């Protein structure tokens, strides 16, 4: 069974390697039309290669490792969080932007919830109930500190600082102190995180919660042998509640649950032979699923009371948009008009509108215009091929030159991270990390493949950036055979 587990591990990592390599290749192809992509790709790859060469051939990285060891993990963790806070705060104070589009919807809903007012456009929110997830998180802070967009941005910054701490903790557990600090530095200076920090959006919250889930799974695997069945129930209930909260903010918990099931059944190595551990995990999984289902139903009932109608269930509309050849899987105003046409029919509701989209999905799948290779290539580029949204966000409020410079900076840094993540994945093949760490590449692959089917946007890969950074930090591990030659 251990050999079979190793086989499935290699298959999964190979698929993820190919997907990320294809995303970089698509960026290169797009660079033939827009040279900025090609230039950013070249800068990012060269910077990654320079780091790998410096780390292997120079004593500088060993000195960095020694410095981190002398400083200690507590001070290193505090420094990482402080760096994340300072870089984000400077941008938020200097580059302000008022909410717009979906960001405005989040803010308006939060303000309405904070002051007990009627929510604007309940029919829209009922179709996209996750909007109320983040708005409900914001509302108590608005009630406490007042209706200030700056407060909302600072709250997002604190969430990104907590993500920095979780990134540091995960890397510390699987790779050591120096790679953990490296990951913290990469996140602290990440341009996309910094530039998007002025917005009111849900990504910082659910990204932080996903990282918390992954860190707790590493912790649980470490303690599984000493834990009893009562402890398994407690862990399962806690993790199930956490997944329910994640799902309320962004409906992606199914991906984490599928990743957990795949890991339990296929990827635990020699632990697959241990009957005691099987009993522990079956009890834990049962409690997790029951808590997740019950919490989800309670949340839906709460949403129905707030909205005055039942929220939408399965996102059939997103699947319909995902196969739109005109927009290549991105948002479509015509598709949305069709959805709300069903919603506004006599006796219509958000769940009924979603169900009514199913025949249209089947029709679109059977259309002669459907070109799956072209569609999937376009969607993969949109989802993973660039990270320019941080700069593009300011297209309404800043000069064209400012926007373009920010977009290029974001892409250069992103391609650096993605290249290092590829190198880190190759190290993961023969690494001795805890098997629960494989939940990270499983989530990355699952979210990517899901967006090959449903609506896609560059913003939706935000929660994968910490995953790429953690994988990239694996390159910071020192092998015994590495030489410390000075350049």
Order of alpha helices (4+ residues) and beta strands (2+ residues): alpha-alpha-alpha-alpha-alpha-alpha-alpha-alpha-alpha-alpha-alpha-alpha-alpha-alpha-alpha-alpha-alpha-alpha-alpha-alpha-alpha-alpha-alpha
